[in-house]
Amino acid sequence: MKDQSQTLLNSMSLALSCISRNGTYEYVNARFVSMFGYTLEDVATGKKWFEKAYPDPKYRQKAITCWLNDFRKLESNEVRQRIFTVTCKDGATKDVEFKAVTLTNGWQLVTYENVTERKQMIKRLKESENFRANALSHAPYPIIIINPDTSIRYVNPALVELTGFSSDELIGRKAPFPFWTEETMEKTSHDLHTALRKGAQLREELFQKKNGEQFWIQIIPVPVIRNQKLSYFLGNWVDITERKQMEEQLIRSREQMCNLSAHLQSAREEERTRIAREIHDELGQVLTALKMDVYWLSKRIPKDQESLREKTQSMSGLIDVTLQSVKRISAELRPGLLDDLGLTDAVEWQAQEFQKTTGIECIVNLDLEGTTLDHDRSTTIFRIFQEALTNAFRHSNATKVVSILRKRDDKVELKVSDNGRGITQEQICDPKAFGLIGMRERACYWGGQVKLKGVQGKGTAVKVTIPLSQRGEK
């Protein structure tokens, strides 16, 4: 070969050789010698090359057969490609990719590329894929893999067992999937497309088995990104049917307890109203009649019977005190103002009574103008207000209480704040704090809530919100 051509071939990064028609190696470049350790003298002919490169007779025969078949089929300018394991001069082995092309003069130009690392990587990748496939197939929980076009790429045996659908019925199927329920199909389909576009979040879905039985699933999504693109979407399923059933039972139980509490409160209010009415009407009337009789009797006592006259006056005074007690007890059981004039007047009256009885300053700001509350909601708010004042007196050591009753949007808001010692978190969560529990139960029945906040040394704030809409409405 000409010196210029040899210089060019030597400068190439690929190892190469030129083989004449009769199988003689006419040229090998420097990269060839560096890769295999063989010089042109070592592999002067194809026979020598095969003997040195493939010392094992069986493997050598396999390589020769492949080369001969390729040569017979090879046309001019057609490239053939093979990978063989070559033994180098130092005894090391390398996986080499051979590419051969027939030149116009009939010679064969062969390039050699060391693909040992690539082949090992492919092997490790296959082993890894086999390991992953084996791990997925033996996973105790259901697993599904979805392609970016929503078609199902893989389902493991656990998912097949759970749903009752075979892998043939699922793999390749695009959304909507057969395990989706009609009720959740539209939402689930939208969630899936959103997840494939923007990434997924942990969520719970109601699915159905092949036999129609429904079950709850918590989906743990794992998007697999390759080259900054979503390759596939792996979803781990956790069967939470039993948990959901327990949650529903707890909700129903809570609803029943709430209804029972409301029923008991209503029965209690009715009983208090009845007792208050009987005390006020019957006992009040009897005491009034008794006072009239005492007055009648005092007018008929002779003037010289001073002791009897004083006794009747004492009896009359005692009757007056008893009448006042009857009115007070009756009002405490059920303030007539609440039934006759409404919530705002009853709250204002209660604040005045509280201040008169305890000596604690009680300021009330009312803003319910134009708001009509039904009897039961009014009772609920009034009783919570009474309990808040009672707590301020018994536990806070306060000297001032400020209450605000107003309408906010579609809710009635009551806020009672004092300047006392401040309730602690432990007291708020105390299971024996029946007053606080009662406040929460009353509000809960109407879909409302009670929030308490205490700051040590600065006081306690109770905030109550009750929706104006009917219970159960949205």
Order of alpha helices (4+ residues) and beta strands (2+ residues): alpha-beta-beta-alpha-alpha-alpha-beta-beta-beta-alpha-beta-beta-alpha-alpha-alpha-beta-beta-beta-alpha-alpha-alpha-alpha-alpha-beta-alpha-beta-beta-alpha-alpha-beta-beta
